[in-house]
Amino acid sequence: MTQVRPGQWTKSSYSGASGGECVEVALGQPMVPLRDSKRAEDGPVIEFGRSAFAAFLGAVREG
């Protein structure tokens, strides 16, 4: 797993303001880790390769 310092996580601008849909990403890593900010300390982290992350974002944009 990629080691990410706490200050490297960024909350998605598309996350809900009410706190129900909170996704954080840590860019600038060899892999692109994502996590649920509501479970930042004990929750799982999923990692994407850069090309897979780009494909994921493209699929999200397309709906």
mmCIF file of the N, C-alpha and C atoms, coordinates in Angstrom:
data_MODEL
# 
_entry.id   MODEL 
# 
loop_
_atom_site.group_PDB 
_atom_site.id 
_atom_site.type_symbol 
_atom_site.label_atom_id 
_atom_site.label_alt_id 
_atom_site.label_comp_id 
_atom_site.label_asym_id 
_atom_site.label_entity_id 
_atom_site.label_seq_id 
_atom_site.pdbx_PDB_ins_code 
_atom_site.Cartn_x 
_atom_site.Cartn_y 
_atom_site.Cartn_z 
_atom_site.occupancy 
_atom_site.B_iso_or_equiv 
_atom_site.pdbx_formal_charge 
_atom_site.auth_seq_id 
_atom_site.auth_comp_id 
_atom_site.auth_asym_id 
_atom_site.auth_atom_id 
_atom_site.pdbx_PDB_model_num 
ATOM 1   N N  . MET A 1 1  ? 0.840   -1.188 0.000   1.00 0.00 ? 1  MET A N  1 
ATOM 2   C CA . MET A 1 1  ? 0.000   0.000  0.000   1.00 0.00 ? 1  MET A CA 1 
ATOM 3   C C  . MET A 1 1  ? 0.878   1.242  0.000   1.00 0.00 ? 1  MET A C  1 
ATOM 4   N N  . THR A 1 2  ? 0.458   2.263  -0.692  1.00 0.00 ? 2  THR A N  1 
ATOM 5   C CA . THR A 1 2  ? 1.163   3.532  -0.746  1.00 0.00 ? 2  THR A CA 1 
ATOM 6   C C  . THR A 1 2  ? 1.091   4.216  0.613   1.00 0.00 ? 2  THR A C  1 
ATOM 7   N N  . GLN A 1 3  ? 2.216   4.735  1.073   1.00 0.00 ? 3  GLN A N  1 
ATOM 8   C CA . GLN A 1 3  ? 2.228   5.483  2.328   1.00 0.00 ? 3  GLN A CA 1 
ATOM 9   C C  . GLN A 1 3  ? 1.847   6.935  2.040   1.00 0.00 ? 3  GLN A C  1 
ATOM 10  N N  . VAL A 1 4  ? 0.791   7.414  2.686   1.00 0.00 ? 4  VAL A N  1 
ATOM 11  C CA . VAL A 1 4  ? 0.296   8.771  2.465   1.00 0.00 ? 4  VAL A CA 1 
ATOM 12  C C  . VAL A 1 4  ? 0.260   9.495  3.801   1.00 0.00 ? 4  VAL A C  1 
ATOM 13  N N  . ARG A 1 5  ? 0.909   10.641 3.857   1.00 0.00 ? 5  ARG A N  1 
ATOM 14  C CA . ARG A 1 5  ? 0.867   11.450 5.078   1.00 0.00 ? 5  ARG A CA 1 
ATOM 15  C C  . ARG A 1 5  ? -0.497  12.125 5.175   1.00 0.00 ? 5  ARG A C  1 
ATOM 16  N N  . PRO A 1 6  ? -0.965  12.410 6.388   1.00 0.00 ? 6  PRO A N  1 
ATOM 17  C CA . PRO A 1 6  ? -2.305  13.005 6.551   1.00 0.00 ? 6  PRO A CA 1 
ATOM 18  C C  . PRO A 1 6  ? -2.549  14.266 5.735   1.00 0.00 ? 6  PRO A C  1 
ATOM 19  N N  . GLY A 1 7  ? -1.576  15.132 5.597   1.00 0.00 ? 7  GLY A N  1 
ATOM 20  C CA . GLY A 1 7  ? -1.760  16.383 4.863   1.00 0.00 ? 7  GLY A CA 1 
ATOM 21  C C  . GLY A 1 7  ? -1.840  16.219 3.360   1.00 0.00 ? 7  GLY A C  1 
ATOM 22  N N  . GLN A 1 8  ? -1.580  15.026 2.855   1.00 0.00 ? 8  GLN A N  1 
ATOM 23  C CA . GLN A 1 8  ? -1.611  14.800 1.415   1.00 0.00 ? 8  GLN A CA 1 
ATOM 24  C C  . GLN A 1 8  ? -3.000  14.453 0.903   1.00 0.00 ? 8  GLN A C  1 
ATOM 25  N N  . TRP A 1 9  ? -3.933  14.128 1.779   1.00 0.00 ? 9  TRP A N  1 
ATOM 26  C CA . TRP A 1 9  ? -5.285  13.775 1.352   1.00 0.00 ? 9  TRP A CA 1 
ATOM 27  C C  . TRP A 1 9  ? -6.071  15.037 1.033   1.00 0.00 ? 9  TRP A C  1 
ATOM 28  N N  . THR A 1 10 ? -6.834  14.990 -0.057  1.00 0.00 ? 10 THR A N  1 
ATOM 29  C CA . THR A 1 10 ? -7.671  16.114 -0.480  1.00 0.00 ? 10 THR A CA 1 
ATOM 30  C C  . THR A 1 10 ? -9.088  15.610 -0.691  1.00 0.00 ? 10 THR A C  1 
ATOM 31  N N  . LYS A 1 11 ? -10.064 16.310 -0.110  1.00 0.00 ? 11 LYS A N  1 
ATOM 32  C CA . LYS A 1 11 ? -11.466 15.938 -0.277  1.00 0.00 ? 11 LYS A CA 1 
ATOM 33  C C  . LYS A 1 11 ? -11.932 16.354 -1.671  1.00 0.00 ? 11 LYS A C  1 
ATOM 34  N N  . SER A 1 12 ? -12.638 15.477 -2.332  1.00 0.00 ? 12 SER A N  1 
ATOM 35  C CA . SER A 1 12 ? -13.161 15.756 -3.663  1.00 0.00 ? 12 SER A CA 1 
ATOM 36  C C  . SER A 1 12 ? -14.103 16.954 -3.629  1.00 0.00 ? 12 SER A C  1 
ATOM 37  N N  . SER A 1 13 ? -13.999 17.798 -4.646  1.00 0.00 ? 13 SER A N  1 
ATOM 38  C CA . SER A 1 13 ? -14.903 18.949 -4.743  1.00 0.00 ? 13 SER A CA 1 
ATOM 39  C C  . SER A 1 13 ? -16.331 18.509 -5.047  1.00 0.00 ? 13 SER A C  1 
ATOM 40  N N  . TYR A 1 14 ? -16.517 17.263 -5.456  1.00 0.00 ? 14 TYR A N  1 
ATOM 41  C CA . TYR A 1 14 ? -17.843 16.729 -5.733  1.00 0.00 ? 14 TYR A CA 1 
ATOM 42  C C  . TYR A 1 14 ? -18.466 16.049 -4.521  1.00 0.00 ? 14 TYR A C  1 
ATOM 43  N N  . SER A 1 15 ? -17.749 15.996 -3.410  1.00 0.00 ? 15 SER A N  1 
ATOM 44  C CA . SER A 1 15 ? -18.301 15.389 -2.202  1.00 0.00 ? 15 SER A CA 1 
ATOM 45  C C  . SER A 1 15 ? -19.431 16.253 -1.673  1.00 0.00 ? 15 SER A C  1 
ATOM 46  N N  . GLY A 1 16 ? -20.429 15.620 -1.118  1.00 0.00 ? 16 GLY A N  1 
ATOM 47  C CA . GLY A 1 16 ? -21.580 16.344 -0.608  1.00 0.00 ? 16 GLY A CA 1 
ATOM 48  C C  . GLY A 1 16 ? -21.243 17.221 0.584   1.00 0.00 ? 16 GLY A C  1 
ATOM 49  N N  . ALA A 1 17 ? -21.856 18.372 0.672   1.00 0.00 ? 17 ALA A N  1 
ATOM 50  C CA . ALA A 1 17 ? -21.614 19.310 1.771   1.00 0.00 ? 17 ALA A CA 1 
ATOM 51  C C  . ALA A 1 17 ? -22.139 18.782 3.096   1.00 0.00 ? 17 ALA A C  1 
ATOM 52  N N  . SER A 1 18 ? -23.118 17.876 3.059   1.00 0.00 ? 18 SER A N  1 
ATOM 53  C CA . SER A 1 18 ? -23.707 17.358 4.293   1.00 0.00 ? 18 SER A CA 1 
ATOM 54  C C  . SER A 1 18 ? -22.857 16.263 4.927   1.00 0.00 ? 18 SER A C  1 
ATOM 55  N N  . GLY A 1 19 ? -21.796 15.851 4.270   1.00 0.00 ? 19 GLY A N  1 
ATOM 56  C CA . GLY A 1 19 ? -20.907 14.839 4.837   1.00 0.00 ? 19 GLY A CA 1 
ATOM 57  C C  . GLY A 1 19 ? -21.262 13.415 4.480   1.00 0.00 ? 19 GLY A C  1 
ATOM 58  N N  . GLY A 1 20 ? -22.298 13.215 3.682   1.00 0.00 ? 20 GLY A N  1 
ATOM 59  C CA . GLY A 1 20 ? -22.720 11.869 3.340   1.00 0.00 ? 20 GLY A CA 1 
ATOM 60  C C  . GLY A 1 20 ? -21.929 11.216 2.225   1.00 0.00 ? 20 GLY A C  1 
ATOM 61  N N  . GLU A 1 21 ? -21.333 12.016 1.370   1.00 0.00 ? 21 GLU A N  1 
ATOM 62  C CA . GLU A 1 21 ? -20.610 11.486 0.212   1.00 0.00 ? 21 GLU A CA 1 
ATOM 63  C C  . GLU A 1 21 ? -19.213 12.097 0.185   1.00 0.00 ? 21 GLU A C  1 
ATOM 64  N N  . CYS A 1 22 ? -18.324 11.562 0.977   1.00 0.00 ? 22 CYS A N  1 
ATOM 65  C CA . CYS A 1 22 ? -17.005 12.168 1.129   1.00 0.00 ? 22 CYS A CA 1 
ATOM 66  C C  . CYS A 1 22 ? -15.913 11.244 0.632   1.00 0.00 ? 22 CYS A C  1 
ATOM 67  N N  . VAL A 1 23 ? -15.299 11.628 -0.459  1.00 0.00 ? 23 VAL A N  1 
ATOM 68  C CA . VAL A 1 23 ? -14.215 10.853 -1.035  1.00 0.00 ? 23 VAL A CA 1 
ATOM 69  C C  . VAL A 1 23 ? -12.956 11.715 -0.974  1.00 0.00 ? 23 VAL A C  1 
ATOM 70  N N  . GLU A 1 24 ? -11.857 11.111 -0.548  1.00 0.00 ? 24 GLU A N  1 
ATOM 71  C CA . GLU A 1 24 ? -10.575 11.807 -0.524  1.00 0.00 ? 24 GLU A CA 1 
ATOM 72  C C  . GLU A 1 24 ? -9.592  11.089 -1.426  1.00 0.00 ? 24 GLU A C  1 
ATOM 73  N N  . VAL A 1 25 ? -8.716  11.871 -2.042  1.00 0.00 ? 25 VAL A N  1 
ATOM 74  C CA . VAL A 1 25 ? -7.705  11.339 -2.943  1.00 0.00 ? 25 VAL A CA 1 
ATOM 75  C C  . VAL A 1 25 ? -6.357  11.928 -2.534  1.00 0.00 ? 25 VAL A C  1 
ATOM 76  N N  . ALA A 1 26 ? -5.309  11.186 -2.756  1.00 0.00 ? 26 ALA A N  1 
ATOM 77  C CA . ALA A 1 26 ? -3.955  11.678 -2.502  1.00 0.00 ? 26 ALA A CA 1 
ATOM 78  C C  . ALA A 1 26 ? -3.192  11.642 -3.818  1.00 0.00 ? 26 ALA A C  1 
ATOM 79  N N  . LEU A 1 27 ? -3.098  12.791 -4.463  1.00 0.00 ? 27 LEU A N  1 
ATOM 80  C CA . LEU A 1 27 ? -2.397  12.877 -5.738  1.00 0.00 ? 27 LEU A CA 1 
ATOM 81  C C  . LEU A 1 27 ? -0.901  13.037 -5.495  1.00 0.00 ? 27 LEU A C  1 
ATOM 82  N N  . GLY A 1 28 ? -0.117  12.853 -6.516  1.00 0.00 ? 28 GLY A N  1 
ATOM 83  C CA . GLY A 1 28 ? 1.327   12.989 -6.393  1.00 0.00 ? 28 GLY A CA 1 
ATOM 84  C C  . GLY A 1 28 ? 1.999   11.734 -5.882  1.00 0.00 ? 28 GLY A C  1 
ATOM 85  N N  . GLN A 1 29 ? 1.294   10.624 -5.901  1.00 0.00 ? 29 GLN A N  1 
ATOM 86  C CA . GLN A 1 29 ? 1.815   9.337  -5.466  1.00 0.00 ? 29 GLN A CA 1 
ATOM 87  C C  . GLN A 1 29 ? 2.063   8.470  -6.696  1.00 0.00 ? 29 GLN A C  1 
ATOM 88  N N  . PRO A 1 30 ? 2.898   7.443  -6.578  1.00 0.00 ? 30 PRO A N  1 
ATOM 89  C CA . PRO A 1 30 ? 3.064   6.520  -7.706  1.00 0.00 ? 30 PRO A CA 1 
ATOM 90  C C  . PRO A 1 30 ? 1.740   5.832  -8.071  1.00 0.00 ? 30 PRO A C  1 
ATOM 91  N N  . MET A 1 31 ? 0.964   5.489  -7.064  1.00 0.00 ? 31 MET A N  1 
ATOM 92  C CA . MET A 1 31 ? -0.384  4.968  -7.248  1.00 0.00 ? 31 MET A CA 1 
ATOM 93  C C  . MET A 1 31 ? -1.324  6.077  -6.769  1.00 0.00 ? 31 MET A C  1 
ATOM 94  N N  . VAL A 1 32 ? -2.591  6.036  -7.171  1.00 0.00 ? 32 VAL A N  1 
ATOM 95  C CA . VAL A 1 32 ? -3.552  7.056  -6.751  1.00 0.00 ? 32 VAL A CA 1 
ATOM 96  C C  . VAL A 1 32 ? -4.494  6.428  -5.734  1.00 0.00 ? 32 VAL A C  1 
ATOM 97  N N  . PRO A 1 33 ? -4.296  6.703  -4.429  1.00 0.00 ? 33 PRO A N  1 
ATOM 98  C CA . PRO A 1 33 ? -5.157  6.132  -3.399  1.00 0.00 ? 33 PRO A CA 1 
ATOM 99  C C  . PRO A 1 33 ? -6.422  6.962  -3.183  1.00 0.00 ? 33 PRO A C  1 
ATOM 100 N N  . LEU A 1 34 ? -7.538  6.260  -2.949  1.00 0.00 ? 34 LEU A N  1 
ATOM 101 C CA . LEU A 1 34 ? -8.819  6.884  -2.612  1.00 0.00 ? 34 LEU A CA 1 
ATOM 102 C C  . LEU A 1 34 ? -9.315  6.281  -1.310  1.00 0.00 ? 34 LEU A C  1 
ATOM 103 N N  . ARG A 1 35 ? -10.051 7.087  -0.536  1.00 0.00 ? 35 ARG A N  1 
ATOM 104 C CA . ARG A 1 35 ? -10.644 6.579  0.694   1.00 0.00 ? 35 ARG A CA 1 
ATOM 105 C C  . ARG A 1 35 ? -11.920 7.342  1.005   1.00 0.00 ? 35 ARG A C  1 
ATOM 106 N N  . ASP A 1 36 ? -12.714 6.782  1.878   1.00 0.00 ? 36 ASP A N  1 
ATOM 107 C CA . ASP A 1 36 ? -13.922 7.411  2.398   1.00 0.00 ? 36 ASP A CA 1 
ATOM 108 C C  . ASP A 1 36 ? -13.495 8.259  3.585   1.00 0.00 ? 36 ASP A C  1 
ATOM 109 N N  . SER A 1 37 ? -13.694 9.568  3.509   1.00 0.00 ? 37 SER A N  1 
ATOM 110 C CA . SER A 1 37 ? -13.205 10.447 4.570   1.00 0.00 ? 37 SER A CA 1 
ATOM 111 C C  . SER A 1 37 ? -13.913 10.221 5.900   1.00 0.00 ? 37 SER A C  1 
ATOM 112 N N  . LYS A 1 38 ? -15.094 9.611  5.866   1.00 0.00 ? 38 LYS A N  1 
ATOM 113 C CA . LYS A 1 38 ? -15.789 9.327  7.122   1.00 0.00 ? 38 LYS A CA 1 
ATOM 114 C C  . LYS A 1 38 ? -15.116 8.187  7.878   1.00 0.00 ? 38 LYS A C  1 
ATOM 115 N N  . ARG A 1 39 ? -14.286 7.410  7.182   1.00 0.00 ? 39 ARG A N  1 
ATOM 116 C CA . ARG A 1 39 ? -13.563 6.284  7.803   1.00 0.00 ? 39 ARG A CA 1 
ATOM 117 C C  . ARG A 1 39 ? -12.069 6.436  7.537   1.00 0.00 ? 39 ARG A C  1 
ATOM 118 N N  . ALA A 1 40 ? -11.584 7.652  7.638   1.00 0.00 ? 40 ALA A N  1 
ATOM 119 C CA . ALA A 1 40 ? -10.197 7.953  7.277   1.00 0.00 ? 40 ALA A CA 1 
ATOM 120 C C  . ALA A 1 40 ? -9.182  7.181  8.113   1.00 0.00 ? 40 ALA A C  1 
ATOM 121 N N  . GLU A 1 41 ? -9.453  6.978  9.370   1.00 0.00 ? 41 GLU A N  1 
ATOM 122 C CA . GLU A 1 41 ? -8.474  6.322  10.239  1.00 0.00 ? 41 GLU A CA 1 
ATOM 123 C C  . GLU A 1 41 ? -8.477  4.805  10.119  1.00 0.00 ? 41 GLU A C  1 
ATOM 124 N N  . ASP A 1 42 ? -9.663  4.212  9.966   1.00 0.00 ? 42 ASP A N  1 
ATOM 125 C CA . ASP A 1 42 ? -9.740  2.749  10.013  1.00 0.00 ? 42 ASP A CA 1 
ATOM 126 C C  . ASP A 1 42 ? -10.338 2.112  8.764   1.00 0.00 ? 42 ASP A C  1 
ATOM 127 N N  . GLY A 1 43 ? -10.723 2.930  7.813   1.00 0.00 ? 43 GLY A N  1 
ATOM 128 C CA . GLY A 1 43 ? -11.373 2.395  6.627   1.00 0.00 ? 43 GLY A CA 1 
ATOM 129 C C  . GLY A 1 43 ? -10.391 1.948  5.564   1.00 0.00 ? 43 GLY A C  1 
ATOM 130 N N  . PRO A 1 44 ? -10.902 1.254  4.574   1.00 0.00 ? 44 PRO A N  1 
ATOM 131 C CA . PRO A 1 44 ? -10.047 0.760  3.495   1.00 0.00 ? 44 PRO A CA 1 
ATOM 132 C C  . PRO A 1 44 ? -9.601  1.883  2.557   1.00 0.00 ? 44 PRO A C  1 
ATOM 133 N N  . VAL A 1 45 ? -8.522  1.642  1.878   1.00 0.00 ? 45 VAL A N  1 
ATOM 134 C CA . VAL A 1 45 ? -8.003  2.531  0.842   1.00 0.00 ? 45 VAL A CA 1 
ATOM 135 C C  . VAL A 1 45 ? -7.926  1.704  -0.430  1.00 0.00 ? 45 VAL A C  1 
ATOM 136 N N  . ILE A 1 46 ? -8.458  2.248  -1.509  1.00 0.00 ? 46 ILE A N  1 
ATOM 137 C CA . ILE A 1 46 ? -8.364  1.574  -2.801  1.00 0.00 ? 46 ILE A CA 1 
ATOM 138 C C  . ILE A 1 46 ? -7.347  2.355  -3.630  1.00 0.00 ? 46 ILE A C  1 
ATOM 139 N N  . GLU A 1 47 ? -6.472  1.645  -4.319  1.00 0.00 ? 47 GLU A N  1 
ATOM 140 C CA . GLU A 1 47 ? -5.443  2.298  -5.114  1.00 0.00 ? 47 GLU A CA 1 
ATOM 141 C C  . GLU A 1 47 ? -5.623  1.983  -6.598  1.00 0.00 ? 47 GLU A C  1 
ATOM 142 N N  . PHE A 1 48 ? -5.422  3.005  -7.408  1.00 0.00 ? 48 PHE A N  1 
ATOM 143 C CA . PHE A 1 48 ? -5.480  2.890  -8.851  1.00 0.00 ? 48 PHE A CA 1 
ATOM 144 C C  . PHE A 1 48 ? -4.111  3.208  -9.432  1.00 0.00 ? 48 PHE A C  1 
ATOM 145 N N  . GLY A 1 49 ? -3.740  2.561  -10.518 1.00 0.00 ? 49 GLY A N  1 
ATOM 146 C CA . GLY A 1 49 ? -2.625  3.043  -11.321 1.00 0.00 ? 49 GLY A CA 1 
ATOM 147 C C  . GLY A 1 49 ? -3.077  4.337  -11.985 1.00 0.00 ? 49 GLY A C  1 
ATOM 148 N N  . ARG A 1 50 ? -2.132  5.139  -12.427 1.00 0.00 ? 50 ARG A N  1 
ATOM 149 C CA . ARG A 1 50 ? -2.514  6.443  -13.007 1.00 0.00 ? 50 ARG A CA 1 
ATOM 150 C C  . ARG A 1 50 ? -3.443  6.308  -14.213 1.00 0.00 ? 50 ARG A C  1 
ATOM 151 N N  . SER A 1 51 ? -3.175  5.383  -15.117 1.00 0.00 ? 51 SER A N  1 
ATOM 152 C CA . SER A 1 51 ? -4.034  5.234  -16.300 1.00 0.00 ? 51 SER A CA 1 
ATOM 153 C C  . SER A 1 51 ? -5.408  4.698  -15.911 1.00 0.00 ? 51 SER A C  1 
ATOM 154 N N  . ALA A 1 52 ? -5.457  3.803  -14.940 1.00 0.00 ? 52 ALA A N  1 
ATOM 155 C CA . ALA A 1 52 ? -6.748  3.288  -14.476 1.00 0.00 ? 52 ALA A CA 1 
ATOM 156 C C  . ALA A 1 52 ? -7.547  4.395  -13.796 1.00 0.00 ? 52 ALA A C  1 
ATOM 157 N N  . PHE A 1 53 ? -6.872  5.273  -13.044 1.00 0.00 ? 53 PHE A N  1 
ATOM 158 C CA . PHE A 1 53 ? -7.564  6.384  -12.386 1.00 0.00 ? 53 PHE A CA 1 
ATOM 159 C C  . PHE A 1 53 ? -8.126  7.350  -13.428 1.00 0.00 ? 53 PHE A C  1 
ATOM 160 N N  . ALA A 1 54 ? -7.361  7.615  -14.480 1.00 0.00 ? 54 ALA A N  1 
ATOM 161 C CA . ALA A 1 54 ? -7.851  8.484  -15.554 1.00 0.00 ? 54 ALA A CA 1 
ATOM 162 C C  . ALA A 1 54 ? -9.082  7.871  -16.218 1.00 0.00 ? 54 ALA A C  1 
ATOM 163 N N  . ALA A 1 55 ? -9.066  6.563  -16.430 1.00 0.00 ? 55 ALA A N  1 
ATOM 164 C CA . ALA A 1 55 ? -10.231 5.882  -17.015 1.00 0.00 ? 55 ALA A CA 1 
ATOM 165 C C  . ALA A 1 55 ? -11.422 5.942  -16.066 1.00 0.00 ? 55 ALA A C  1 
ATOM 166 N N  . PHE A 1 56 ? -11.175 5.773  -14.765 1.00 0.00 ? 56 PHE A N  1 
ATOM 167 C CA . PHE A 1 56 ? -12.228 5.870  -13.751 1.00 0.00 ? 56 PHE A CA 1 
ATOM 168 C C  . PHE A 1 56 ? -12.874 7.251  -13.783 1.00 0.00 ? 56 PHE A C  1 
ATOM 169 N N  . LEU A 1 57 ? -12.051 8.307  -13.797 1.00 0.00 ? 57 LEU A N  1 
ATOM 170 C CA . LEU A 1 57 ? -12.599 9.667  -13.837 1.00 0.00 ? 57 LEU A CA 1 
ATOM 171 C C  . LEU A 1 57 ? -13.396 9.903  -15.114 1.00 0.00 ? 57 LEU A C  1 
ATOM 172 N N  . GLY A 1 58 ? -12.906 9.387  -16.234 1.00 0.00 ? 58 GLY A N  1 
ATOM 173 C CA . GLY A 1 58 ? -13.638 9.533  -17.489 1.00 0.00 ? 58 GLY A CA 1 
ATOM 174 C C  . GLY A 1 58 ? -14.993 8.851  -17.430 1.00 0.00 ? 58 GLY A C  1 
ATOM 175 N N  . ALA A 1 59 ? -15.053 7.683  -16.826 1.00 0.00 ? 59 ALA A N  1 
ATOM 176 C CA . ALA A 1 59 ? -16.322 6.966  -16.697 1.00 0.00 ? 59 ALA A CA 1 
ATOM 177 C C  . ALA A 1 59 ? -17.275 7.714  -15.774 1.00 0.00 ? 59 ALA A C  1 
ATOM 178 N N  . VAL A 1 60 ? -16.756 8.299  -14.711 1.00 0.00 ? 60 VAL A N  1 
ATOM 179 C CA . VAL A 1 60 ? -17.604 9.081  -13.788 1.00 0.00 ? 60 VAL A CA 1 
ATOM 180 C C  . VAL A 1 60 ? -18.171 10.299 -14.512 1.00 0.00 ? 60 VAL A C  1 
ATOM 181 N N  . ARG A 1 61 ? -17.353 10.965 -15.283 1.00 0.00 ? 61 ARG A N  1 
ATOM 182 C CA . ARG A 1 61 ? -17.816 12.154 -16.030 1.00 0.00 ? 61 ARG A CA 1 
ATOM 183 C C  . ARG A 1 61 ? -18.923 11.797 -17.019 1.00 0.00 ? 61 ARG A C  1 
ATOM 184 N N  . GLU A 1 62 ? -18.809 10.625 -17.631 1.00 0.00 ? 62 GLU A N  1 
ATOM 185 C CA . GLU A 1 62 ? -19.798 10.203 -18.631 1.00 0.00 ? 62 GLU A CA 1 
ATOM 186 C C  . GLU A 1 62 ? -21.098 9.713  -17.996 1.00 0.00 ? 62 GLU A C  1 
ATOM 187 N N  . GLY A 1 63 ? -21.041 9.436  -16.710 1.00 0.00 ? 63 GLY A N  1 
ATOM 188 C CA . GLY A 1 63 ? -22.237 9.003  -16.001 1.00 0.00 ? 63 GLY A CA 1 
ATOM 189 C C  . GLY A 1 63 ? -22.352 7.530  -15.995 1.00 0.00 ? 63 GLY A C  1 
# 
